[in-house]
Amino acid sequence: MYKISTRGQYALLIMEDLAESGKDGFVPLRIISHRRNLSVKYLEQILSKLVEKNLVTGNRGVNGGYRLTKDPDAYTVGEILRTMEGDLAPRNVNEGNTVESAGSRCFWADFEKTVNDFVDSVTLESLVVKDRDFVGFEYCI
């Protein structure tokens, strides 16, 4: 069904980390790596995709690193996950089945809409706020 890869999950975590850091400066890759206990090489793969889609911007040099391109309330979880995962439609559900019933087609269409509506209703800012409210606990979707 809906299975979000570790890349999608970590992309969301990285974006949350950058949102918590603010837009004033760039957060060095090694700091993100240390905070999230992820290898620099793996982070580079994720961040290159986020840069490519203009969700974050990178800067090289002594004061280099990454930061958000917009305010945290301008991002949705859906936008971030789609950047890493592509379409969030159910996978392998009656693929190639030409005998599917109308009721079944309607169910899967409604299911897809519900999931997409939900991830598009959650902003990056709301995740940061939940983190502040639940100090010591990780927020899960």
GROMACS elastic network, one bead per residue, 0.5 to 0.9 nm:
[ bonds ]
;  ai    aj funct       b0    kb
    1    89     6  0.82794   500
    1    91     6  0.54426   500
    1    92     6  0.72751   500
    1    93     6  0.74107   500
    2    88     6  0.71757   500
    2    89     6  0.74166   500
    2    90     6  0.57152   500
    2    91     6  0.70211   500
    2   115     6  0.89614   500
    3    88     6  0.89937   500
    3    90     6  0.88229   500
    3    91     6  0.88287   500
    4     7     6  0.79801   500
    4     8     6  0.59292   500
    4     9     6  0.67093   500
    4    81     6  0.78897   500
    4    85     6  0.71506   500
    4    88     6  0.88192   500
    5     8     6  0.52036   500
    5     9     6  0.63720   500
    5    10     6  0.86173   500
    5    84     6  0.84310   500
    5    85     6  0.73407   500
    6    10     6  0.58756   500
    6    11     6  0.82750   500
    7    10     6  0.51304   500
    7    11     6  0.58944   500
    7    12     6  0.85527   500
    7    42     6  0.88513   500
    7    45     6  0.89614   500
    7    46     6  0.66434   500
    7    81     6  0.89506   500
    7    84     6  0.66565   500
    7    85     6  0.81414   500
    8    11     6  0.50780   500
    8    12     6  0.63334   500
    8    13     6  0.87061   500
    8    46     6  0.85378   500
    8    80     6  0.76347   500
    8    81     6  0.54313   500
    8    82     6  0.82105   500
    8    83     6  0.81364   500
    8    84     6  0.53004   500
    8    85     6  0.63190   500
    9    12     6  0.52880   500
    9    13     6  0.63632   500
    9    14     6  0.87648   500
    9    81     6  0.77558   500
   10    14     6  0.59687   500
   10    15     6  0.84161   500
   10    36     6  0.87624   500
   10    43     6  0.85005   500
   10    46     6  0.78971   500
   11    14     6  0.50754   500
   11    15     6  0.60909   500
   11    16     6  0.84726   500
   11    43     6  0.86467   500
   11    46     6  0.63281   500
   11    47     6  0.76291   500
   11    50     6  0.78791   500
   11    80     6  0.71116   500
   11    81     6  0.75650   500
   11    83     6  0.89595   500
   11    84     6  0.74067   500
   12    15     6  0.51406   500
   12    16     6  0.61153   500
   12    17     6  0.85929   500
   12    77     6  0.72083   500
   12    80     6  0.64535   500
   12    81     6  0.71465   500
   12   124     6  0.83186   500
   13    16     6  0.50112   500
   13    17     6  0.61339   500
   13    18     6  0.86983   500
   13    36     6  0.81555   500
   14    18     6  0.62205   500
   14    19     6  0.85333   500
   14    32     6  0.73926   500
   14    36     6  0.80389   500
   14    43     6  0.85739   500
   14    46     6  0.88532   500
   14    47     6  0.83915   500
   15    18     6  0.51065   500
   15    19     6  0.60835   500
   15    20     6  0.86225   500
   15    50     6  0.89834   500
   15    55     6  0.85997   500
   15    56     6  0.81827   500
   15    67     6  0.85918   500
   15    68     6  0.74776   500
   15    72     6  0.86530   500
   15    80     6  0.82166   500
   15   124     6  0.75613   500
   16    20     6  0.62047   500
   16    21     6  0.86485   500
   16    72     6  0.83344   500
   16   124     6  0.64222   500
   16   125     6  0.80561   500
   16   127     6  0.70580   500
   16   128     6  0.63656   500
   17    20     6  0.52020   500
   17    21     6  0.63620   500
   17    32     6  0.75560   500
   17    35     6  0.86094   500
   17    36     6  0.87424   500
   17   128     6  0.84075   500
   18    22     6  0.65332   500
   18    23     6  0.80018   500
   18    26     6  0.86193   500
   18    27     6  0.71516   500
   18    32     6  0.85191   500
   18    56     6  0.88109   500
   18    66     6  0.75748   500
   18    67     6  0.58209   500
   18    68     6  0.64054   500
   18    72     6  0.89731   500
   19    22     6  0.53822   500
   19    23     6  0.74627   500
   19    67     6  0.79048   500
   19    68     6  0.68535   500
   19    71     6  0.78315   500
   19    72     6  0.57981   500
   19   124     6  0.74395   500
   19   125     6  0.73325   500
   19   128     6  0.71056   500
   20    23     6  0.89660   500
   20    72     6  0.88209   500
   20   125     6  0.87599   500
   20   128     6  0.63837   500
   21    24     6  0.81548   500
   21    25     6  0.80831   500
   21    26     6  0.85843   500
   21    27     6  0.74309   500
   21    67     6  0.82353   500
   22    25     6  0.72392   500
   22    26     6  0.88137   500
   22    67     6  0.77689   500
   22    68     6  0.80730   500
   22    71     6  0.86386   500
   22    72     6  0.87990   500
   23    26     6  0.75673   500
   23    67     6  0.62403   500
   23    68     6  0.64604   500
   23    69     6  0.80557   500
   23    70     6  0.82726   500
   23    71     6  0.77044   500
   24    67     6  0.83915   500
   25    63     6  0.82361   500
   25    64     6  0.86904   500
   25    65     6  0.83843   500
   25    66     6  0.82274   500
   25    67     6  0.70327   500
   26    57     6  0.87498   500
   26    58     6  0.76482   500
   26    59     6  0.72962   500
   26    63     6  0.69283   500
   26    64     6  0.59065   500
   26    67     6  0.51937   500
   26    68     6  0.88057   500
   27    30     6  0.84958   500
   27    31     6  0.67827   500
   27    32     6  0.71372   500
   27    63     6  0.84765   500
   27    64     6  0.72044   500
   27    66     6  0.51133   500
   27    67     6  0.63607   500
   28    31     6  0.53499   500
   28    32     6  0.66766   500
   28    33     6  0.87491   500
   28    63     6  0.77048   500
   28    64     6  0.59944   500
   28    66     6  0.63986   500
   29    32     6  0.52199   500
   29    33     6  0.60828   500
   29    34     6  0.86011   500
   29    40     6  0.67963   500
   29    43     6  0.76670   500
   29    44     6  0.80184   500
   29    64     6  0.84237   500
   29    65     6  0.56507   500
   29    66     6  0.71530   500
   30    34     6  0.60609   500
   30    35     6  0.85623   500
   30    39     6  0.87488   500
   30    40     6  0.66506   500
   30    65     6  0.86708   500
   31    34     6  0.50823   500
   31    35     6  0.60773   500
   31    36     6  0.85361   500
   32    35     6  0.50901   500
   32    36     6  0.60080   500
   32    37     6  0.79982   500
   32    38     6  0.79342   500
   32    40     6  0.84849   500
   32    43     6  0.82780   500
   33    36     6  0.54469   500
   33    37     6  0.54571   500
   33    39     6  0.59214   500
   33    40     6  0.57921   500
   33    43     6  0.70988   500
   34    37     6  0.50606   500
   34    38     6  0.68999   500
   34    39     6  0.83774   500
   34    40     6  0.89486   500
   35    38     6  0.80757   500
   36    39     6  0.89000   500
   38    41     6  0.84721   500
   38    42     6  0.68862   500
   38    43     6  0.67628   500
   39    42     6  0.53247   500
   39    43     6  0.62737   500
   39    44     6  0.86420   500
   40    43     6  0.50450   500
   40    44     6  0.60636   500
   40    45     6  0.87865   500
   41    44     6  0.51283   500
   41    45     6  0.65842   500
   42    45     6  0.52814   500
   42    46     6  0.65856   500
   42    47     6  0.87154   500
   43    46     6  0.51582   500
   43    47     6  0.59137   500
   43    48     6  0.83548   500
   44    47     6  0.50771   500
   44    48     6  0.58413   500
   44    49     6  0.86396   500
   45    48     6  0.53357   500
   45    49     6  0.67024   500
   45    50     6  0.89853   500
   46    49     6  0.54392   500
   46    50     6  0.64820   500
   46    51     6  0.88106   500
   46    84     6  0.79298   500
   47    51     6  0.59814   500
   47    52     6  0.83651   500
   47    56     6  0.76889   500
   47    57     6  0.89387   500
   47    58     6  0.86434   500
   47    66     6  0.83708   500
   48    51     6  0.50598   500
   48    52     6  0.59965   500
   48    53     6  0.86686   500
   48    58     6  0.89097   500
   49    53     6  0.62978   500
   49    54     6  0.85769   500
   49    55     6  0.87652   500
   49    83     6  0.74136   500
   49    84     6  0.73024   500
   50    53     6  0.52741   500
   50    54     6  0.61984   500
   50    55     6  0.52295   500
   50    56     6  0.57528   500
   50    57     6  0.81493   500
   50    80     6  0.81598   500
   50    83     6  0.71543   500
   50    84     6  0.80679   500
   51    55     6  0.58589   500
   51    56     6  0.50043   500
   51    57     6  0.55362   500
   51    58     6  0.70379   500
   51    66     6  0.89444   500
   52    55     6  0.77511   500
   52    56     6  0.83675   500
   52    57     6  0.88446   500
   53    56     6  0.79270   500
   53    83     6  0.70807   500
   54    57     6  0.66939   500
   54    68     6  0.87293   500
   54    69     6  0.68938   500
   55    67     6  0.88270   500
   55    68     6  0.62573   500
   55    69     6  0.57705   500
   55    70     6  0.74751   500
   55    75     6  0.83363   500
   55    80     6  0.79776   500
   55    83     6  0.89515   500
   56    66     6  0.65614   500
   56    67     6  0.55024   500
   56    69     6  0.50193   500
   56    70     6  0.80428   500
   57    65     6  0.83985   500
   57    66     6  0.56236   500
   57    67     6  0.56192   500
   57    68     6  0.62632   500
   57    69     6  0.59989   500
   58    64     6  0.71176   500
   58    65     6  0.56129   500
   58    67     6  0.67227   500
   58    68     6  0.89772   500
   59    63     6  0.76521   500
   59    65     6  0.53364   500
   59    66     6  0.64197   500
   59    67     6  0.87377   500
   60    63     6  0.72292   500
   60    65     6  0.64625   500
   60    66     6  0.89796   500
   61    65     6  0.81078   500
   62    65     6  0.87962   500
   67    70     6  0.89621   500
   68    71     6  0.71035   500
   68    72     6  0.76951   500
   70    73     6  0.81748   500
   70    74     6  0.63088   500
   70    75     6  0.75697   500
   71    74     6  0.54777   500
   71    75     6  0.74483   500
   71   124     6  0.89052   500
   71   125     6  0.81577   500
   72    75     6  0.56928   500
   72    76     6  0.84897   500
   72   123     6  0.71608   500
   72   124     6  0.51784   500
   72   126     6  0.84141   500
   72   128     6  0.84611   500
   73    76     6  0.75718   500
   73   123     6  0.55901   500
   73   124     6  0.58889   500
   73   126     6  0.74320   500
   74   123     6  0.70982   500
   74   124     6  0.76515   500
   74   125     6  0.80821   500
   75    78     6  0.83526   500
   75    79     6  0.66730   500
   75    80     6  0.74213   500
   75   120     6  0.88971   500
   75   122     6  0.85594   500
   75   123     6  0.55798   500
   75   124     6  0.55963   500
   75   125     6  0.78151   500
   76    79     6  0.52338   500
   76    80     6  0.65694   500
   76    81     6  0.87352   500
   76   119     6  0.69267   500
   76   120     6  0.53978   500
   76   121     6  0.67917   500
   76   122     6  0.56177   500
   76   124     6  0.58121   500
   76   125     6  0.86591   500
   77    80     6  0.51911   500
   77    81     6  0.60795   500
   77    82     6  0.84725   500
   77   118     6  0.88877   500
   77   119     6  0.52904   500
   77   120     6  0.60934   500
   77   121     6  0.77900   500
   77   122     6  0.57459   500
   77   123     6  0.58615   500
   77   124     6  0.63369   500
   78    81     6  0.51694   500
   78    82     6  0.59140   500
   78    83     6  0.84540   500
   78    88     6  0.83790   500
   78   116     6  0.68460   500
   78   117     6  0.84749   500
   78   118     6  0.81200   500
   78   121     6  0.80480   500
   78   122     6  0.77783   500
   78   123     6  0.86134   500
   79    82     6  0.52713   500
   79    83     6  0.62461   500
   79   119     6  0.82122   500
   79   120     6  0.71761   500
   80    83     6  0.52105   500
   80    84     6  0.68113   500
   80    85     6  0.86923   500
   81    84     6  0.53309   500
   81    85     6  0.57246   500
   81    86     6  0.74685   500
   81    87     6  0.88070   500
   81    88     6  0.81015   500
   81   119     6  0.85168   500
   82    87     6  0.58583   500
   82    88     6  0.66706   500
   83    86     6  0.59538   500
   83    87     6  0.87572   500
   85    88     6  0.71154   500
   86    89     6  0.89085   500
   87    90     6  0.88373   500
   88    91     6  0.84537   500
   88   112     6  0.75265   500
   88   115     6  0.80026   500
   88   116     6  0.69986   500
   89   108     6  0.89697   500
   89   109     6  0.88116   500
   89   111     6  0.88546   500
   89   112     6  0.56576   500
   89   113     6  0.86440   500
   89   115     6  0.85601   500
   89   116     6  0.82717   500
   90    93     6  0.62894   500
   90   108     6  0.76092   500
   90   111     6  0.82694   500
   90   112     6  0.65660   500
   91    94     6  0.87084   500
   91    95     6  0.80715   500
   92    95     6  0.54133   500
   93    96     6  0.89273   500
   93    97     6  0.87854   500
   93   108     6  0.80841   500
   94    97     6  0.50815   500
   94    98     6  0.83188   500
   94   100     6  0.71926   500
   95    98     6  0.84966   500
   96    99     6  0.89655   500
   97   100     6  0.58554   500
   98   101     6  0.87850   500
  100   103     6  0.83644   500
  100   104     6  0.65134   500
  100   105     6  0.68416   500
  101   104     6  0.51742   500
  101   105     6  0.63149   500
  101   106     6  0.86397   500
  102   105     6  0.51062   500
  102   106     6  0.61237   500
  102   107     6  0.85567   500
  103   106     6  0.51324   500
  103   107     6  0.61297   500
  103   108     6  0.87831   500
  104   107     6  0.50274   500
  104   108     6  0.63277   500
  104   109     6  0.85992   500
  105   108     6  0.53485   500
  105   109     6  0.61550   500
  105   110     6  0.85976   500
  106   109     6  0.50885   500
  106   110     6  0.60552   500
  106   111     6  0.84473   500
  107   110     6  0.51672   500
  107   111     6  0.60339   500
  107   112     6  0.86237   500
  108   112     6  0.60684   500
  108   113     6  0.85100   500
  109   112     6  0.52017   500
  109   113     6  0.62074   500
  109   114     6  0.86609   500
  110   113     6  0.50552   500
  110   114     6  0.60899   500
  110   115     6  0.86594   500
  111   114     6  0.51816   500
  111   115     6  0.63142   500
  111   116     6  0.86551   500
  112   115     6  0.52978   500
  112   116     6  0.61484   500
  112   117     6  0.84779   500
  113   116     6  0.51581   500
  113   117     6  0.58663   500
  113   118     6  0.84362   500
  114   117     6  0.51424   500
  114   118     6  0.61324   500
  114   119     6  0.87932   500
  115   118     6  0.51799   500
  115   119     6  0.63534   500
  115   120     6  0.85472   500
  116   119     6  0.53260   500
  116   120     6  0.59887   500
  116   121     6  0.84889   500
  117   120     6  0.51650   500
  117   121     6  0.61232   500
  118   121     6  0.51198   500
  118   122     6  0.67450   500
  119   122     6  0.55447   500
  119   123     6  0.83071   500
  120   123     6  0.74325   500
  122   125     6  0.83580   500
  122   126     6  0.65620   500
  122   127     6  0.77210   500
  123   126     6  0.52059   500
  123   127     6  0.67622   500
  123   128     6  0.89771   500
  124   127     6  0.52308   500
  124   128     6  0.65065   500
  124   129     6  0.88130   500
  125   128     6  0.50730   500
  125   129     6  0.61982   500
  125   130     6  0.86392   500
  126   129     6  0.50320   500
  126   130     6  0.61631   500
  126   131     6  0.85967   500
  127   130     6  0.50842   500
  127   131     6  0.62117   500
  127   132     6  0.87363   500
  127   139     6  0.71844   500
  128   131     6  0.50112   500
  128   132     6  0.63390   500
  128   133     6  0.86934   500
  129   132     6  0.50857   500
  129   133     6  0.62061   500
  129   134     6  0.86230   500
  130   134     6  0.59962   500
  130   135     6  0.85123   500
  130   138     6  0.89100   500
  130   139     6  0.69146   500
  131   134     6  0.51681   500
  131   135     6  0.59957   500
  131   136     6  0.81794   500
  131   137     6  0.72805   500
  131   138     6  0.68820   500
  131   139     6  0.65020   500
  132   135     6  0.55874   500
  132   136     6  0.89933   500
  134   137     6  0.54912   500
  134   138     6  0.76051   500
  134   139     6  0.79851   500
  135   138     6  0.81040   500
